[in-house]
Amino acid sequence: MLSLSWFVCLYVSLSLFFSLSLDSFLCLSFLPDGELVEENFDVIIGNDGAFSAVRNQLMKTTRFDFQQCFIPHGYMELTIPPNSKGDFAMESNCLHIWPREEFMMIALPNLDRSFTTTLFMPFEIFESIHNEDDLINFFQKVFPDSIPFIGKQELIKTFLSRKALPLVSVKCKPYNKEGKVVIMGDAAHAMVPFYGQGMNAGFEDCLILEKFLNECNDNFDEALTKYSQFRHVDAISICDLAMYNYVEMRSLVNSKLFLLRKSLDNLLNKIFPSSWIPLYTMVSFSQIRYHECVENKKWQDQLLKRISKIITALSVSSLGFLLWIQRMNIISLLQEYGLM
């Protein structure tokens, strides 16, 4: 019989029963083949994904905050195969996006010269497509140029044989229980895929944990606590940025003002490369902390708003001055001809 110190959960993704005693440093699991495995441990590092069994243990401890959000949109993967010559069917050195305001489709190149083509849209739209006619009518209306690339029959076969999958975002804290357990990667901060930072954030977790282990001379109690406190604010920021980028990719890229802002960002980055860095560049191509990227974007926005207000005020003032000069000239002419 297990003592009350045991925490129990079902690890669905691996189909095993997993339990953990933080008091006795004992881990018990039933593998899919029915084998019972019992292990003693010094430290457990949970890198077991968005539906983490290790995190479920931490949720039973006191003062553990947890938030899980399934967005109302799902995704389905399709494929654009190589063309008849065995080459890429589209330009390969870029991300292809079909932005449609409420939803979108993207295509990313693979080594075999195919494209993984992912459709993101509300579940209600997925569920409104029941048969071949519904599907082809939808694609002809919304993504007509994609049909020749995917192939009509392949589109029908793939789409109607699959279900849209959910997208989840997870936020929690703390990431550790003293020096005994710590969660990392998706177990600590699962995010929607729209910034392409899920795996990168997990690798960065490893670098940061190593940094604190070195600083604390492998004192796990101190290192794991510092790691959790340090990392949480950045994990929250990248989860929020990933959600925001979905709006940017499916909708904002259609806005001329947004594209103008992007062009201005790139211009200012060329003029001031070390002090003006676009948000996407900061997030994807630097080691600037995620929350600092957000703060930098805020002051950039504020500065541009102030500049635009100054330009607007100067423009209005200049127009007023020109109108005043024109009025004075007219008055002078009228006086010259004795009309005033």
ChimeraX attribute file (.defattr): number of C-alpha atoms within 10 A of each C-alpha:
attribute: neighborCount
match mode: 1-to-1
recipient: residues
	/A:1	3
	/A:2	7
	/A:3	7
	/A:4	7
	/A:5	11
	/A:6	16
	/A:7	19
	/A:8	18
	/A:9	16
	/A:10	16
	/A:11	19
	/A:12	12
	/A:13	11
	/A:14	12
	/A:15	12
	/A:16	19
	/A:17	18
	/A:18	21
	/A:19	22
	/A:20	25
	/A:21	19
	/A:22	22
	/A:23	9
	/A:24	11
	/A:25	15
	/A:26	15
	/A:27	17
	/A:28	17
	/A:29	19
	/A:30	17
	/A:31	14
	/A:32	11
	/A:33	8
	/A:34	10
	/A:35	10
	/A:36	12
	/A:37	11
	/A:38	13
	/A:39	10
	/A:40	12
	/A:41	15
	/A:42	11
	/A:43	15
	/A:44	18
	/A:45	12
	/A:46	20
	/A:47	18
	/A:48	19
	/A:49	18
	/A:50	18
	/A:51	18
	/A:52	22
	/A:53	26
	/A:54	26
	/A:55	27
	/A:56	18
	/A:57	20
	/A:58	24
	/A:59	17
	/A:60	11
	/A:61	12
	/A:62	8
	/A:63	10
	/A:64	15
	/A:65	13
	/A:66	15
	/A:67	10
	/A:68	15
	/A:69	13
	/A:70	12
	/A:71	14
	/A:72	12
	/A:73	19
	/A:74	21
	/A:75	19
	/A:76	18
	/A:77	18
	/A:78	20
	/A:79	18
	/A:80	24
	/A:81	22
	/A:82	18
	/A:83	13
	/A:84	8
	/A:85	7
	/A:86	11
	/A:87	13
	/A:88	19
	/A:89	19
	/A:90	17
	/A:91	9
	/A:92	16
	/A:93	8
	/A:94	10
	/A:95	11
	/A:96	16
	/A:97	16
	/A:98	18
	/A:99	20
	/A:100	17
	/A:101	14
	/A:102	13
	/A:103	19
	/A:104	21
	/A:105	22
	/A:106	19
	/A:107	22
	/A:108	18
	/A:109	21
	/A:110	13
	/A:111	7
	/A:112	11
	/A:113	18
	/A:114	21
	/A:115	25
	/A:116	16
	/A:117	21
	/A:118	17
	/A:119	18
	/A:120	23
	/A:121	20
	/A:122	15
	/A:123	17
	/A:124	11
	/A:125	12
	/A:126	19
	/A:127	10
	/A:128	11
	/A:129	16
	/A:130	10
	/A:131	11
	/A:132	16
	/A:133	11
	/A:134	11
	/A:135	19
	/A:136	19
	/A:137	13
	/A:138	15
	/A:139	16
	/A:140	12
	/A:141	10
	/A:142	14
	/A:143	16
	/A:144	13
	/A:145	12
	/A:146	17
	/A:147	16
	/A:148	11
	/A:149	17
	/A:150	19
	/A:151	14
	/A:152	15
	/A:153	12
	/A:154	15
	/A:155	22
	/A:156	16
	/A:157	12
	/A:158	14
	/A:159	19
	/A:160	14
	/A:161	8
	/A:162	11
	/A:163	15
	/A:164	18
	/A:165	13
	/A:166	15
	/A:167	17
	/A:168	18
	/A:169	20
	/A:170	21
	/A:171	21
	/A:172	19
	/A:173	21
	/A:174	23
	/A:175	25
	/A:176	26
	/A:177	20
	/A:178	16
	/A:179	16
	/A:180	17
	/A:181	23
	/A:182	26
	/A:183	26
	/A:184	26
	/A:185	23
	/A:186	22
	/A:187	24
	/A:188	32
	/A:189	27
	/A:190	29
	/A:191	29
	/A:192	25
	/A:193	17
	/A:194	17
	/A:195	20
	/A:196	14
	/A:197	18
	/A:198	20
	/A:199	13
	/A:200	11
	/A:201	21
	/A:202	19
	/A:203	13
	/A:204	16
	/A:205	20
	/A:206	12
	/A:207	12
	/A:208	17
	/A:209	21
	/A:210	16
	/A:211	14
	/A:212	20
	/A:213	19
	/A:214	12
	/A:215	12
	/A:216	15
	/A:217	11
	/A:218	13
	/A:219	13
	/A:220	21
	/A:221	17
	/A:222	16
	/A:223	23
	/A:224	27
	/A:225	18
	/A:226	17
	/A:227	22
	/A:228	22
	/A:229	14
	/A:230	14
	/A:231	22
	/A:232	18
	/A:233	15
	/A:234	19
	/A:235	25
	/A:236	18
	/A:237	17
	/A:238	25
	/A:239	23
	/A:240	17
	/A:241	23
	/A:242	20
	/A:243	17
	/A:244	14
	/A:245	18
	/A:246	19
	/A:247	17
	/A:248	17
	/A:249	21
	/A:250	21
	/A:251	18
	/A:252	17
	/A:253	17
	/A:254	14
	/A:255	11
	/A:256	10
	/A:257	11
	/A:258	14
	/A:259	13
	/A:260	11
	/A:261	14
	/A:262	15
	/A:263	12
	/A:264	14
	/A:265	17
	/A:266	17
	/A:267	14
	/A:268	15
	/A:269	16
	/A:270	12
	/A:271	11
	/A:272	11
	/A:273	12
	/A:274	8
	/A:275	10
	/A:276	18
	/A:277	21
	/A:278	20
	/A:279	20
	/A:280	14
	/A:281	13
	/A:282	19
	/A:283	22
	/A:284	14
	/A:285	9
	/A:286	12
	/A:287	10
	/A:288	12
	/A:289	17
	/A:290	24
	/A:291	19
	/A:292	15
	/A:293	23
	/A:294	19
	/A:295	14
	/A:296	18
	/A:297	18
	/A:298	12
	/A:299	11
	/A:300	17
	/A:301	13
	/A:302	12
	/A:303	12
	/A:304	13
	/A:305	12
	/A:306	12
	/A:307	12
	/A:308	12
	/A:309	12
	/A:310	12
	/A:311	12
	/A:312	12
	/A:313	12
	/A:314	12
	/A:315	12
	/A:316	12
	/A:317	12
	/A:318	12
	/A:319	12
	/A:320	12
	/A:321	12
	/A:322	12
	/A:323	12
	/A:324	12
	/A:325	12
	/A:326	12
	/A:327	12
	/A:328	12
	/A:329	12
	/A:330	12
	/A:331	13
	/A:332	14
	/A:333	13
	/A:334	12
	/A:335	11
	/A:336	10
	/A:337	8
	/A:338	8
	/A:339	9
	/A:340	9
